[in-house]
Amino acid sequence: MKVNRTLRVGESASALVFSPDGRVGCVLNPRAREAVLLGGEPLKETAKVRLDAVPSSATLTPDGKTLIVSSAAAGRLWFISTESHSVSGTVEVGKQPGPMVIQLDGSELFVADTADRRISAVDVTARKVLSNILLGSAPSSLSLKPDGGELFTLSAEGSSVIIVDVFHDDVEQTLTAGQRPVAGVFRSDSSVFYIATAGDGNVTAMDVSTRNVLAVTHAGDEPSALALTPDERFLAVADAAASSLAVLRTDTLGLVTTIPVGARPVAVAVPDWPWKRP
């Protein structure tokens, strides 16, 4: 495995996201207050959308037609059309909104209001806040179970996993995690949840049904982002401190390889592609 190509997006880069089919992507350029849209084969910049505040996080609706960007500084969400490359609406949310996740049908968005220690639920079509879910500590990462029923919220501040029932908008359970959990990802069948803890350099596999830990491995200095390959045999782990990408086997969490990348990687995405087993 090796780095095949590097795409320059500006003075800074964060919050890399892709639509499920991999055809539309986005990376933020906070210093320039821009959302950079990506697409094509090979991957290239297709447009830049200028924003009136510094962007902090981004997500795409499942159909890839709407990009949603949050601004921690402005307490606001932008809704951007990936077809017209224009802002179609905004929503005011809580203080310092950060990570976001969206239901598979694209109807509802959840955003972490980090300074308010809560989650805002937003109606994507109506562009309005539906409810606020209060937490015991500040949310730092959101992962929605593939069936859409539960939201696994990681809190670096509380070193915990806070599980939210999204149908009733309340906290079900709070579990202790490692030091500074910052990223998580589910297997597609909702059986296992993988957690990266930046404070101790570990990646943990949790059984979703029992909430028990299946395996823990030391994955690097500061694992900061996770992504599964389409066949879910491998887990990509971006290491911000080591400027590298580790690849783990999901069955054992054993290390396959480590690939040097750019300085302080903070996001990783694996777009879906036709995958053949060796």
Disulfide bonds with the S-S distance in Angstrom:
none
